[in-house]
Amino acid sequence: MKVSIIIPVYMNAPSLYETYIQVVSVIKNYNYEIIFINDGSSDNSLKELLKIKKCDERVKVIDLTRNFGQVSAIYAGFEYATGDFVVNISADLQDSPSLITEMIKKWKEGYKVVACTRIAREDSFFSKLVSLIFYKIINNFMKNMPKGGFDYFLLDKIVYKKMISLNERNSFMQGDILWFGYKPFFIKYKRKERKYGKSQWTLSKKIKYFIDGVFNTSYLPIRIASFLGLIIASTGFVYSIIVVFFWAFRRTPFSGYTPIMMVLLIFFGLLMIMLGIIGEYIWRIYDEVRKRPKFIIKNLF
């Protein structure tokens, strides 16, 4: 049995050595490999990773040309993993490596997907609120998605190889993992407070991930656009009948600049929303058609 640990790295220089030490203390009795993916870090992350590699030949370092995002970095780890299963864990020590033992135990029991889902997190109120709203919405589309979501997980070789075969851009990894249909086992845990550095999970990245999650797990956005279009068309039809009816009796139902502008602003506002939703789908189609790689590797160590 071989364990592959995947650790995406972006601006995590201060925590990397301690992360390595804690992970190794858990898996030292197994045949293992640790794959660090440097996702375009501009700090000393790569130097720290190369120091770690000098101490342990079972450490692999994948250095990407630029920042492609956490999901792409994880996929790079999948590509170069050789283990019977992979464990994805963050490099900031907010996820306790001690849970790997329990995850491996469940894998031995036959589970192809084992994930640690957050029941509490020592983060800011805003981060907690955004996470709560996001997973509440996603849970309406995917009933087997845990309310706290999951970023810390174990995948059997069968699953992570299938993940590679999907080859989709703008993917929602958590949804893709559950989409395969393998029965998951969820381990509940409390996420720790960040000790080192500042989170690079910015608001813009959260919004992007939220949009990916909604568009990749549901047809709701395009159906909302269709529903709004039906409402606008129906409202316009009824309004036209009312105008003609009053005109026939020489009575004008509305007059003046204000009501006309209200109707125009509301209807054109809704049309812009619908065009934005359609544009989002068209952009995703275009991005898929280009077939650009998820990541580009600069160096392998």
KOLGULUM-35027 format. One line per field, with one value per atom (N, C-alpha, C): residue in one letter; atom name; x, y, z. Coordinates in steps of 0.001 Angstrom, whole numbers, always signed. Atoms other than C-alpha are relative to their C-alpha. Example, Ala and Ser with C-alpha at 12.3 -4.5 7.8 and 13.67 -1.06 7.14 Angstrom:
# KOLGULUM-35027
aa	a  a  a  s  s  s
at	N  CA  C  N  CA  C
px	+890  +12300  +900  -820  +13670  -770
py	-1190  -4500  +1200  -1190  -1060  +1090
pz	+0  +7800  +0  -60  +7140  +730
//
This chain:
# KOLGULUM-35027
aa	m  m  m  k  k  k  v  v  v  s  s  s  i  i  i  i  i  i  i  i  i  p  p  p  v  v  v  y  y  y  m  m  m  n  n  n  a  a  a  p  p  p  s  s  s  l  l  l  y  y  y  e  e  e  t  t  t  y  y  y  i  i  i  q  q  q  v  v  v  v  v  v  s  s  s  v  v  v  i  i  i  k  k  k  n  n  n  y  y  y  n  n  n  y  y  y  e  e  e  i  i  i  i  i  i  f  f  f  i  i  i  n  n  n  d  d  d  g  g  g  s  s  s  s  s  s  d  d  d  n  n  n  s  s  s  l  l  l  k  k  k  e  e  e  l  l  l  l  l  l  k  k  k  i  i  i  k  k  k  k  k  k  c  c  c  d  d  d  e  e  e  r  r  r  v  v  v  k  k  k  v  v  v  i  i  i  d  d  d  l  l  l  t  t  t  r  r  r  n  n  n  f  f  f  g  g  g  q  q  q  v  v  v  s  s  s  a  a  a  i  i  i  y  y  y  a  a  a  g  g  g  f  f  f  e  e  e  y  y  y  a  a  a  t  t  t  g  g  g  d  d  d  f  f  f  v  v  v  v  v  v  n  n  n  i  i  i  s  s  s  a  a  a  d  d  d  l  l  l  q  q  q  d  d  d  s  s  s  p  p  p  s  s  s  l  l  l  i  i  i  t  t  t  e  e  e  m  m  m  i  i  i  k  k  k  k  k  k  w  w  w  k  k  k  e  e  e  g  g  g  y  y  y  k  k  k  v  v  v  v  v  v  a  a  a  c  c  c  t  t  t  r  r  r  i  i  i  a  a  a  r  r  r  e  e  e  d  d  d  s  s  s  f  f  f  f  f  f  s  s  s  k  k  k  l  l  l  v  v  v  s  s  s  l  l  l  i  i  i  f  f  f  y  y  y  k  k  k  i  i  i  i  i  i  n  n  n  n  n  n  f  f  f  m  m  m  k  k  k  n  n  n  m  m  m  p  p  p  k  k  k  g  g  g  g  g  g  f  f  f  d  d  d  y  y  y  f  f  f  l  l  l  l  l  l  d  d  d  k  k  k  i  i  i  v  v  v  y  y  y  k  k  k  k  k  k  m  m  m  i  i  i  s  s  s  l  l  l  n  n  n  e  e  e  r  r  r  n  n  n  s  s  s  f  f  f  m  m  m  q  q  q  g  g  g  d  d  d  i  i  i  l  l  l  w  w  w  f  f  f  g  g  g  y  y  y  k  k  k  p  p  p  f  f  f  f  f  f  i  i  i  k  k  k  y  y  y  k  k  k  r  r  r  k  k  k  e  e  e  r  r  r  k  k  k  y  y  y  g  g  g  k  k  k  s  s  s  q  q  q  w  w  w  t  t  t  l  l  l  s  s  s  k  k  k  k  k  k  i  i  i  k  k  k  y  y  y  f  f  f  i  i  i  d  d  d  g  g  g  v  v  v  f  f  f  n  n  n  t  t  t  s  s  s  y  y  y  l  l  l  p  p  p  i  i  i  r  r  r  i  i  i  a  a  a  s  s  s  f  f  f  l  l  l  g  g  g  l  l  l  i  i  i  i  i  i  a  a  a  s  s  s  t  t  t  g  g  g  f  f  f  v  v  v  y  y  y  s  s  s  i  i  i  i  i  i  v  v  v  v  v  v  f  f  f  f  f  f  w  w  w  a  a  a  f  f  f  r  r  r  r  r  r  t  t  t  p  p  p  f  f  f  s  s  s  g  g  g  y  y  y  t  t  t  p  p  p  i  i  i  m  m  m  m  m  m  v  v  v  l  l  l  l  l  l  i  i  i  f  f  f  f  f  f  g  g  g  l  l  l  l  l  l  m  m  m  i  i  i  m  m  m  l  l  l  g  g  g  i  i  i  i  i  i  g  g  g  e  e  e  y  y  y  i  i  i  w  w  w  r  r  r  i  i  i  y  y  y  d  d  d  e  e  e  v  v  v  r  r  r  k  k  k  r  r  r  p  p  p  k  k  k  f  f  f  i  i  i  i  i  i  k  k  k  n  n  n  l  l  l  f  f  f
at	N  CA  C  N  CA  C  N  CA  C  N  CA  C  N  CA  C  N  CA  C  N  CA  C  N  CA  C  N  CA  C  N  CA  C  N  CA  C  N  CA  C  N  CA  C  N  CA  C  N  CA  C  N  CA  C  N  CA  C  N  CA  C  N  CA  C  N  CA  C  N  CA  C  N  CA  C  N  CA  C  N  CA  C  N  CA  C  N  CA  C  N  CA  C  N  CA  C  N  CA  C  N  CA  C  N  CA  C  N  CA  C  N  CA  C  N  CA  C  N  CA  C  N  CA  C  N  CA  C  N  CA  C  N  CA  C  N  CA  C  N  CA  C  N  CA  C  N  CA  C  N  CA  C  N  CA  C  N  CA  C  N  CA  C  N  CA  C  N  CA  C  N  CA  C  N  CA  C  N  CA  C  N  CA  C  N  CA  C  N  CA  C  N  CA  C  N  CA  C  N  CA  C  N  CA  C  N  CA  C  N  CA  C  N  CA  C  N  CA  C  N  CA  C  N  CA  C  N  CA  C  N  CA  C  N  CA  C  N  CA  C  N  CA  C  N  CA  C  N  CA  C  N  CA  C  N  CA  C  N  CA  C  N  CA  C  N  CA  C  N  CA  C  N  CA  C  N  CA  C  N  CA  C  N  CA  C  N  CA  C  N  CA  C  N  CA  C  N  CA  C  N  CA  C  N  CA  C  N  CA  C  N  CA  C  N  CA  C  N  CA  C  N  CA  C  N  CA  C  N  CA  C  N  CA  C  N  CA  C  N  CA  C  N  CA  C  N  CA  C  N  CA  C  N  CA  C  N  CA  C  N  CA  C  N  CA  C  N  CA  C  N  CA  C  N  CA  C  N  CA  C  N  CA  C  N  CA  C  N  CA  C  N  CA  C  N  CA  C  N  CA  C  N  CA  C  N  CA  C  N  CA  C  N  CA  C  N  CA  C  N  CA  C  N  CA  C  N  CA  C  N  CA  C  N  CA  C  N  CA  C  N  CA  C  N  CA  C  N  CA  C  N  CA  C  N  CA  C  N  CA  C  N  CA  C  N  CA  C  N  CA  C  N  CA  C  N  CA  C  N  CA  C  N  CA  C  N  CA  C  N  CA  C  N  CA  C  N  CA  C  N  CA  C  N  CA  C  N  CA  C  N  CA  C  N  CA  C  N  CA  C  N  CA  C  N  CA  C  N  CA  C  N  CA  C  N  CA  C  N  CA  C  N  CA  C  N  CA  C  N  CA  C  N  CA  C  N  CA  C  N  CA  C  N  CA  C  N  CA  C  N  CA  C  N  CA  C  N  CA  C  N  CA  C  N  CA  C  N  CA  C  N  CA  C  N  CA  C  N  CA  C  N  CA  C  N  CA  C  N  CA  C  N  CA  C  N  CA  C  N  CA  C  N  CA  C  N  CA  C  N  CA  C  N  CA  C  N  CA  C  N  CA  C  N  CA  C  N  CA  C  N  CA  C  N  CA  C  N  CA  C  N  CA  C  N  CA  C  N  CA  C  N  CA  C  N  CA  C  N  CA  C  N  CA  C  N  CA  C  N  CA  C  N  CA  C  N  CA  C  N  CA  C  N  CA  C  N  CA  C  N  CA  C  N  CA  C  N  CA  C  N  CA  C  N  CA  C  N  CA  C  N  CA  C  N  CA  C  N  CA  C  N  CA  C  N  CA  C  N  CA  C  N  CA  C  N  CA  C  N  CA  C  N  CA  C  N  CA  C  N  CA  C  N  CA  C  N  CA  C  N  CA  C  N  CA  C  N  CA  C  N  CA  C  N  CA  C  N  CA  C  N  CA  C  N  CA  C  N  CA  C  N  CA  C  N  CA  C  N  CA  C  N  CA  C  N  CA  C  N  CA  C  N  CA  C  N  CA  C  N  CA  C  N  CA  C  N  CA  C  N  CA  C  N  CA  C  N  CA  C  N  CA  C  N  CA  C  N  CA  C  N  CA  C  N  CA  C  N  CA  C  N  CA  C  N  CA  C  N  CA  C  N  CA  C  N  CA  C  N  CA  C  N  CA  C  N  CA  C  N  CA  C  N  CA  C  N  CA  C  N  CA  C  N  CA  C  N  CA  C  N  CA  C  N  CA  C  N  CA  C  N  CA  C  N  CA  C  N  CA  C  N  CA  C  N  CA  C  N  CA  C  N  CA  C  N  CA  C  N  CA  C  N  CA  C  N  CA  C  N  CA  C  N  CA  C  N  CA  C  N  CA  C  N  CA  C  N  CA  C  N  CA  C  N  CA  C  N  CA  C  N  CA  C  N  CA  C  N  CA  C  N  CA  C  N  CA  C  N  CA  C  N  CA  C  N  CA  C  N  CA  C  N  CA  C  N  CA  C  N  CA  C
px	+841  +0  +879  -780  +1359  -907  +751  +143  +596  -441  +335  -664  +512  -27  +188  -51  -865  -179  +46  -144  +200  -146  -881  +581  -713  +1331  -119  +4  +754  +263  -409  +2634  -84  +71  +2998  +1374  -1376  +6743  +154  -237  +6544  -512  +621  +4396  +425  -264  +5861  +773  -800  +8488  -807  +825  +6118  -1098  +994  +3458  +614  -701  +5967  +241  -314  +7017  -1262  +1229  +3429  -589  +517  +2389  +826  -883  +5417  -176  +183  +4817  -1215  +1212  +1448  +189  -90  +2460  +1360  -1373  +6054  +77  -9  +5109  -576  +530  +3622  +1021  -739  +5210  -675  +668  +4572  +793  -607  +5270  -769  +633  +4578  +252  -104  +3859  -404  +271  +4157  -133  +180  +2817  +125  -196  +4226  -782  +944  +1405  +333  -391  +3353  +251  -270  +4339  +1124  -1029  +6344  +839  -801  +7711  +1091  -1085  +10342  -519  +588  +8013  +835  -764  +10040  +1323  -1256  +13305  -226  +319  +11674  -301  +351  +10316  +1239  -1227  +13718  +864  -702  +15247  -606  +697  +12606  +344  -299  +13300  +1401  -1359  +17001  +26  +66  +16000  -750  +867  +13564  -150  +55  +13907  -1402  +1373  +10244  -889  +715  +9252  +174  -17  +8347  -446  +377  +8136  -340  +443  +6137  -79  -47  +6872  -733  +778  +4205  +526  -537  +5018  -609  +684  +2463  -1101  +1108  -524  -1204  +1133  -3156  -1218  +1111  -5339  +130  -132  -5681  -493  +563  -7869  +955  -958  -5400  +1245  -1171  -2536  -277  +367  -4385  -14  +7  -4920  +1420  -1405  -1176  +513  -367  -724  -575  +627  -3181  +815  -722  -1206  +1270  -1303  +2044  -52  +136  +659  +104  -146  +1515  -553  +485  -167  -1294  +1279  -3074  -1155  +974  -4890  +756  -605  -4220  -746  +602  -4841  +369  -250  -5225  -142  +9  -4341  +607  -512  -3696  +1377  -1360  -238  +45  +21  -1371  -276  +198  -1929  -1348  +1348  -5593  -737  +557  -6417  +996  -913  -4919  +408  -471  -2732  -368  +336  -3742  -1234  +1201  -7030  +299  -380  -5136  -130  +82  -4994  -1423  +1405  -8778  -492  +382  -9164  +501  -562  -6866  -778  +781  -8832  -1296  +1254  -12063  +259  -363  -10301  +177  -197  -9302  -1325  +1326  -12952  -774  +618  -13777  -507  +478  -14658  +998  -842  -13324  +187  -57  -14007  -195  +95  -13299  +352  -220  -13615  -232  +164  -13248  -831  +889  -16133  -18  -111  -16015  -1351  +1197  -18578  +177  -320  -16854  +1336  -1262  -14030  +396  -513  -11852  +425  -238  -12176  -797  +748  -13588  -1492  +1455  -17325  -396  +319  -17378  +273  -346  -15616  -1008  +993  -18022  -1330  +1284  -21029  -3  -95  -19856  -50  -20  -19140  -1380  +1332  -22532  -982  +918  -24444  +333  -434  -22390  -441  +318  -22820  -1482  +1450  -26455  -640  +514  -27117  +381  -464  -25006  -730  +690  -26729  -1386  +1304  -30026  +105  -214  -28532  +580  -640  -26426  -281  +457  -28118  +1072  -1043  -25032  +1194  -1058  -22884  -161  +118  -22147  -110  +254  -23171  +1274  -1261  -19581  +949  -872  -18170  +1216  -1235  -14764  +1106  -1199  -11267  +1090  -959  -9417  -593  +665  -10082  +987  -733  -8863  -773  +607  -9532  +760  -606  -8897  +582  -651  -6733  -1014  +1038  -9817  -644  +705  -11415  +900  -824  -8467  +453  -291  -7641  -1191  +1206  -11241  -112  +8  -10914  +870  -893  -7992  -680  +640  -10063  -1097  +1043  -12752  +528  -678  -10345  -889  +877  -12746  +642  -431  -11875  -1096  +968  -13591  -815  +698  -14449  -245  +321  -16038  +373  -584  -13878  -857  +809  -16090  -1210  +1145  -19087  +397  -471  -17054  +273  -301  -15884  -1282  +1261  -19452  -803  +746  -20781  +219  -308  -19064  -926  +965  -21502  +560  -570  -19068  -480  +523  -20483  +1111  -1049  -18483  -189  +79  -17652  +535  -388  -17516  +431  -536  -15383  -170  +253  -16495  +1174  -1109  -13849  -131  -39  -13187  +1279  -1166  -10895  +705  -796  -8066  +183  -310  -7191  +1354  -1262  -4465  +1080  -1109  -1108  +1023  -1056  +1112  -578  +336  +719  -1450  +1337  -2419  -647  +713  -5052  +21  +12  -4741  -1330  +1335  -8351  -823  +583  -9534  -1488  +1432  -13104  -279  +212  -12744  +107  -140  -11566  -1204  +1183  -14475  -1207  +1120  -16945  +124  -236  -15355  -352  +279  -15562  -1494  +1442  -19161  -725  +626  -20118  +260  -313  -18303  -872  +811  -20164  -1435  +1400  -23605  -180  +143  -23060  +345  -412  -21428  -891  +828  -23995  -1481  +1432  -27292  -269  +476  -29250  -792  +830  -30872  +242  -196  -29178  -710  +625  -30371  -1514  +1441  -33795  -578  +426  -34025  -126  +44  -33199  -1245  +1192  -35954  -1269  +1176  -38417  -204  +89  -37615  -480  +436  -38035  -1493  +1431  -41466  -815  +700  -42496  -34  -69  -41293  -946  +866  -43078  -1482  +1395  -46292  -461  +331  -46173  -199  +106  -45579  -1283  +1221  -48467  -1234  +1138  -50884  -51  -52  -49699  -519  +450  -50314  -1517  +1458  -53872  -680  +576  -54548  +43  -151  -53207  -1001  +933  -55264  -1440  +1358  -58375  -365  +280  -58126  +16  -32  -57194  -1316  +1263  -60342  -1122  +1027  -62439  +463  -530  -60375  +453  -543  -58837  +1434  -1400  -55081  +302  -224  -54176  +1171  -1168  -50764  +502  -569  -49096  +1225  -1159  -45832  +1269  -1349  -42108  +288  -364  -41873  -435  +388  -43988  +701  -686  -42359  +1431  -1380  -38853  +55  +37  -39806  -82  +168  -40971  +1272  -1211  -37897  +1168  -1118  -35406  -142  +225  -36976  +203  -78  -37333  +1415  -1357  -33907  +987  -831  -32351  -86  +191  -33849  +635  -620  -32684  +1518  -1439  -29134  +408  -277  -29265  -11  +115  -30407  +1156  -1131  -27726  +1294  -1172  -25131  +79  +39  -26224  +357  -308  -26151  +1469  -1408  -22769  +927  -810  -21410  +117  -23  -22383  +829  -754  -20949  +1494  -1415  -17654  +560  -456  -17426  +140  -107  -18102  +1269  -1197  -15394  +1270  -1167  -12964  +268  -150  -13599  +507  -369  -13253  +1483  -1407  -9813  +937  -768  -8551  +1382  -1266  -5836  +244  -282  -4064  -402  +360  -5148  +1193  -1226  -1539  +1180  -1256  +1952  +1127  -1084  +4923  +1305  -1289  +8132  +1147  -1053  +10267  -588  +321  +9995  +1258  -1145  +12218  -276
py	-1197  +0  +1251  -1233  +3386  +1206  -1214  +6742  +1171  -1223  +9878  +1191  -1210  +13163  +1174  -1149  +16178  +1279  -1252  +19637  +1176  -1208  +22695  +1139  -1044  +25624  +1329  -1354  +29324  +991  -979  +31826  -588  +678  +29344  -268  +263  +29572  -243  +173  +29980  -1333  +1185  +26870  -1314  +1204  +24394  -1077  +1012  +22688  -666  +589  +22223  -892  +841  +20911  -1340  +1234  +18377  -899  +770  +17297  -674  +552  +16822  -1088  +1016  +14908  -1282  +1174  +12594  -757  +664  +11885  -929  +828  +10407  -1164  +1018  +8440  -706  +523  +7433  -1524  +1457  +3763  -580  +442  +3631  +269  -349  +3574  +1250  -1251  +7188  +841  -1083  +10073  +1272  -1295  +13740  +891  -821  +15926  +1433  -1424  +19669  +650  -722  +21852  +1486  -1439  +25371  +732  -615  +27353  +1473  -1358  +30412  +912  -822  +31611  +990  -1025  +34854  +188  -73  +34323  -1075  +992  +31780  -1443  +1344  +28774  -1037  +969  +27087  -347  +261  +27469  -928  +845  +25937  -1427  +1325  +23055  -773  +670  +22298  -427  +394  +22254  -1281  +1195  +19717  -1211  +1102  +17586  -562  +466  +17421  -938  +829  +15849  -1307  +1170  +13317  -243  +307  +11672  -381  +360  +10663  +1236  -1251  +14316  +396  -517  +15557  +1466  -1405  +19245  +319  -436  +20455  +1524  -1465  +24085  +486  -498  +25724  +1367  -1241  +28655  +1249  -1143  +30931  -535  +402  +30904  -405  +526  +28680  -240  +236  +28333  -1344  +1194  +25717  -1262  +1191  +23344  -537  +425  +23254  -616  +539  +22676  -1417  +1344  +19694  -985  +869  +18270  -348  +293  +18566  -1108  +1060  +16451  -1343  +1237  +13868  -612  +459  +13656  -766  +581  +12752  -942  +923  +10663  -1450  +1424  +6955  -898  +765  +5896  -758  +732  +3504  +937  -1055  +6594  +1301  -1305  +10310  +666  -834  +12616  +1439  -1419  +16318  +756  -757  +18593  +1379  -1363  +22337  +147  -230  +23735  +965  -1028  +26195  -546  +685  +23628  +302  -178  +24590  -1335  +1355  +20934  -931  +824  +18553  -1271  +1214  +15828  -1283  +1197  +13463  -725  +610  +12846  -962  +896  +11040  -1457  +1373  +7927  -532  +412  +7796  -134  +76  +8451  -1299  +1243  +5546  -1208  +1086  +3323  -219  +106  +4085  -491  +505  +3484  -1511  +1441  +37  -740  +590  -590  -40  +82  -93  +1303  -1287  +3582  +558  -578  +5127  +1499  -1437  +8680  +209  -337  +9835  +1485  -1450  +13531  +509  -652  +15695  +1261  -1141  +18130  +860  -945  +21234  +182  -303  +21502  +1328  -1308  +24611  +436  -529  +26882  +1250  -1155  +29372  +1088  -1041  +31993  +1242  -1225  +35501  -222  +97  +36074  +44  -136  +37109  -1307  +1265  +33905  -1089  +990  +31794  +227  -337  +33628  -367  +312  +33307  -1507  +1458  +29600  -600  +502  +29006  +197  -302  +30712  -841  +739  +29040  -1459  +1425  +25481  -264  +115  +26070  -34  -43  +26940  -1274  +1189  +24071  -1248  +1163  +21615  -189  +120  +22380  -714  +653  +21081  -1401  +1293  +18241  -384  +346  +16629  -705  +695  +14589  +893  -945  +17713  +396  -371  +18240  +1512  -1428  +21624  +813  -720  +22515  -137  +235  +21389  -823  +724  +19703  +372  -234  +20519  -1025  +952  +17861  -1387  +1242  +14464  -1073  +1159  +11005  -558  +613  +9538  -1255  +1236  +5982  +243  -149  +5534  -6  +49  +4663  +1369  -1286  +7992  +1110  -1136  +10340  -151  +186  +8780  +426  -447  +9389  +1519  -1455  +12980  +605  -478  +13457  -98  +221  +12052  +1007  -1002  +14723  +1150  -1023  +17362  +1211  -1159  +20268  +1240  -1259  +23911  +541  -630  +26008  -1042  +1097  +22815  +307  -79  +22571  -1355  +1283  +19844  -819  +732  +18931  -655  +537  +18503  -1130  +1047  +16453  -1300  +1194  +14067  -757  +639  +13409  -451  +319  +13263  -1442  +1360  +9917  -1048  +914  +8250  -958  +857  +6466  +497  -380  +6424  +609  -642  +8928  -260  +17  +8755  +1345  -1329  +12109  -44  -130  +12766  +1454  -1365  +15815  +495  -565  +18133  +1515  -1451  +21679  +530  -550  +23674  +1003  -840  +25420  +1407  -1373  +29078  +38  -126  +30095  +596  -480  +30497  +781  -597  +31496  +766  -766  +34212  +424  -507  +35600  -858  +818  +33665  +661  -486  +34015  -296  +320  +32867  +1280  -1332  +36351  -44  -87  +37551  -322  +264  +37469  -1485  +1442  +33840  -746  +628  +32953  +159  -240  +34552  -896  +862  +32691  -1447  +1390  +29380  -212  +79  +30115  -137  +60  +30737  -1355  +1328  +27560  -1070  +990  +25625  -14  -96  +26888  -461  +329  +26578  -1464  +1380  +23130  -1041  +979  +21520  +131  -218  +22893  +735  -754  +24146  +1224  -1076  +26729  +1359  -1335  +29862  +196  -152  +29253  -125  +123  +28228  +1288  -1294  +31469  +1013  -904  +33364  -258  +350  +31480  +442  -376  +32108  +1508  -1465  +35834  +466  -339  +35973  -227  +295  +34352  +1047  -1015  +36817  +1337  -1271  +39807  -14  +103  +38595  +43  +40  +37871  +1368  -1328  +41220  +1000  -895  +43064  -240  +345  +41230  +542  -471  +42012  +1527  -1465  +45635  +553  -441  +45962  -87  +163  +44652  +1126  -1066  +47173  +1333  -1261  +50070  +87  +14  +49057  +152  -61  +48595  +1431  -1373  +52066  +972  -860  +53615  -72  +184  +52147  +822  -796  +53994  +1443  -1361  +57160  +414  -287  +56905  -536  +429  +56771  -463  +514  +54518  +652  -621  +56105  +1118  -1081  +59273  +553  -638  +61038  -811  +537  +60306  -1113  +905  +58466  -1448  +1403  +55317  -682  +584  +54814  -395  +295  +55011  -1156  +1110  +52642  -1330  +1236  +50016  -335  +230  +50470  -462  +351  +50323  -1408  +1329  +47244  -1082  +1021  +45312  -136  +77  +46238  -514  +555  +45467  -1514  +1451  +41976  -616  +497  +41548  -80  +17  +42442  -1177  +1155  +39819  -1281  +1203  +37185  -115  +19  +38175  -353  +339  +37954  -1492  +1442  +34404  -774  +651  +33379  +190  -284  +35076  -871  +866  +33066  -1400  +1313  +29839  +21  -101  +31005  +77  -99  +31957  -1354  +1320  +28524  -955  +817  +26837  +367  -479  +28980  -478  +425  +28132  -1493  +1434  +24408  -281  +229  +24637  +299  -355  +26287  -1124  +1160  +23182  +386  -362  +25057  -880  +858  +23028  +668  -528  +23408  +666  -512  +24103  -232  +185  +24430  -140  +303  +22933  +628  -636  +24922  -959  +931  +22415  -1117  +1133  +19015  -334  +313  +18269  -1289
pz	+0  +0  +0  +98  -1023  +186  -307  +297  -768  +670  -1850  +681  -649  +20  -956  +901  -2159  +813  -755  -753  -952  +829  -2941  +833  -731  -1965  -735  +556  -2523  +1127  -1013  -369  +1415  -1295  +2513  +613  -436  +3184  +1506  -1442  +7007  +575  -591  +7551  -646  +800  +5037  +767  -701  +7201  +1100  -1064  +10132  -580  +664  +7745  -366  +378  +6427  +1216  -1208  +9931  +555  -557  +11110  -886  +923  +8000  +90  -70  +8134  +1312  -1298  +11830  -8  +104  +10833  -966  +1062  +7696  -54  +50  +8567  -63  +26  +8955  -1287  +1292  +5449  -1098  +1208  +2027  -558  +336  +1111  -988  +758  -1216  +340  -259  -537  -1210  +1206  -3547  +329  -186  -3022  -1378  +1257  -5842  +274  -181  -5855  -1083  +937  -7462  -259  +354  -8585  +1185  -1182  -5107  -278  +187  -5058  +1264  -1223  -1531  -63  -39  -422  +42  -69  -739  -748  +788  -3486  +687  -708  -1540  +1185  -1148  +1543  -447  +511  -526  -438  +452  -2038  +1189  -1227  +1469  +562  -507  +2518  -859  +904  -558  +248  -287  +328  +1204  -1221  +3654  -214  +206  +2174  -1501  +1437  -1238  -466  +367  -1109  -202  +254  -1479  -1459  +1367  -4958  +38  +87  -5839  -1449  +1321  -8836  +36  +42  -9695  -1248  +1120  -11882  -460  +575  -14173  +621  -609  -12484  +907  -853  -10164  -853  +770  -11804  +890  -913  -8700  +704  -842  -5992  -687  +650  -8008  -1054  +1033  -10914  +635  -697  -8470  +510  -475  -6979  -1154  +1175  -10457  -440  +305  -11057  +918  -946  -7937  -406  +478  -9272  -1149  +1194  -12514  +359  -333  -10767  +1208  -1136  -7887  -478  +336  -7877  +1103  -1140  -4641  -267  +73  -4077  +318  -255  -2843  +240  -272  -2482  +1148  -1043  +455  -314  +236  -272  +1318  -1244  +2641  -255  +190  +2907  +645  -495  +3622  +1170  -1046  +6306  +1397  -1287  +9106  +656  -550  +9531  +66  -17  +8809  +673  -784  +11357  -747  +671  +9712  +752  -786  +12532  -538  +556  +10703  -1146  +1099  +7934  +429  -515  +10121  -71  +47  +10420  -1438  +1405  +6693  -632  +529  +5845  +524  -598  +8227  -778  +749  +6350  -1426  +1323  +3021  +35  -147  +4242  +164  -146  +5059  -1318  +1318  +1393  -595  +517  +1015  -1020  +1048  -2212  +199  -283  -1022  +1499  -1420  +2527  +126  -77  +3315  +1416  -1298  +6391  -210  +169  +6642  +1255  -1112  +8806  +705  -789  +11611  +734  -598  +12982  -547  +518  +11936  +777  -733  +13770  -995  +995  +11035  +353  -234  +10808  -228  +156  +10986  -1477  +1417  +7316  -745  +662  +6187  +342  -429  +8219  -702  +622  +6787  -1483  +1428  +3172  -227  +117  +3645  +264  -351  +5284  -1155  +1104  +2454  -1225  +1188  -264  +50  -75  +955  +220  -130  +1850  -1383  +1368  -1797  -753  +709  -3166  +481  -569  -822  -589  +652  -2554  -1337  +1287  -5808  +167  -260  -4391  +1451  -1345  -1424  +829  -757  -509  +321  -356  -170  +1474  -1417  +3552  +169  -212  +4978  +164  -184  +5826  -1167  +1136  +2492  +391  -327  +2301  -983  +810  +1045  +340  -557  +3044  -232  +393  +1483  -449  +515  +496  -1183  +1180  -2953  -379  +498  -4048  -1385  +1303  -7142  -1142  +1029  -9190  -175  +32  -8280  -525  +440  -8718  -1449  +1421  -12085  -859  +711  -13161  +36  -100  -11924  -1105  +1055  -14334  -1361  +1300  -17204  -306  +243  -16731  -853  +789  -18052  -297  +157  -17475  +615  -569  -16923  +917  -904  -14244  +771  -673  -12400  +1474  -1424  -8970  +587  -352  -7472  +963  -969  -4523  -670  +724  -6807  -922  +904  -9300  +756  -798  -6570  +349  -388  -5418  -1219  +1223  -9003  -452  +447  -9644  +616  -600  -7279  +1026  -1040  -4947  +1365  -1311  -1444  +853  -804  +629  +1492  -1467  +4302  +475  -464  +6077  +1463  -1355  +9140  +426  -455  +11106  +849  -769  +12513  +88  -159  +13650  -628  +675  +11425  +909  -883  +13258  -547  +390  +13197  -697  +729  +10768  +907  -819  +12558  -811  +809  +9675  -1190  +1185  +7079  -88  +285  +5516  -1069  +977  +3623  -1374  +1380  -158  -683  +517  -562  +30  +31  -1547  -351  +296  -2031  -1469  +1432  -5838  -313  +211  -5687  +565  -588  -3408  -922  +919  -5828  -1230  +1163  -8761  +325  -396  -6874  +220  -206  -5890  -1342  +1324  -9529  -649  +538  -10610  +644  -717  -7935  -475  +417  -8970  -1444  +1417  -12729  -293  +259  -12483  +660  -705  -10191  -296  +218  -11490  -1309  +1162  -14511  +437  -540  -12238  -658  +579  -13684  -1334  +1313  -17251  +103  -197  -15988  +599  -537  -13990  -1142  +1154  -17198  -838  +783  -19048  +722  -798  -16216  -10  +50  -16135  -1380  +1344  -19897  -175  +81  -19591  +753  -793  -16876  -752  +727  -18927  -1198  +1178  -22061  +402  -454  -20153  +502  -521  -18348  -1138  +1144  -21614  -786  +732  -23279  +729  -801  -20424  -16  +8  -20330  -1333  +1326  -24088  -122  +34  -23721  +782  -834  -20928  -738  +732  -23048  -1146  +1129  -26095  +488  -544  -23965  +386  -424  -22421  -1187  +1190  -25776  -770  +726  -27319  +620  -692  -24739  +235  -44  -25207  +1412  -1336  -21766  +53  -93  -21258  +1422  -1364  -18284  +717  -608  -17689  -903  +799  -18802  +695  -601  -18290  -131  +143  -18191  +1019  -1097  -14844  -211  +164  -15512  -1171  +1157  -18915  +373  -416  -17419  +984  -954  -14604  -733  +770  -17083  -768  +788  -19297  +869  -874  -16425  +576  -575  -14842  -1054  +1040  -18092  -560  +534  -19456  +1049  -1071  -16075  +30  +23  -16179  -1246  +1233  -19771  +140  -219  -18741  +880  -868  -15988  -821  +813  -18464  -993  +920  -20974  +730  -798  -18202  +279  -263  -17350  -1270  +1272  -21004  -365  +272  -21400  +821  -866  -18473  -600  +644  -20220  -1280  +1254  -23557  +281  -350  -21893  +415  -438  -20297  -1181  +1213  -23630  -766  +695  -25241  +695  -764  -22463  -179  +224  -22972  -1415  +1402  -26760  -248  +191  -26483  +417  -463  -24651  +541  -624  -22807  +1225  -1164  -20095  +1308  -1320  -16487  +672  -628  -15517  -928  +755  -16981  +1004  -946  -15173  -473  +290  -15036  +306  -415  -13126  +851  -869  -11499  +808  -869  -8507  +772
//
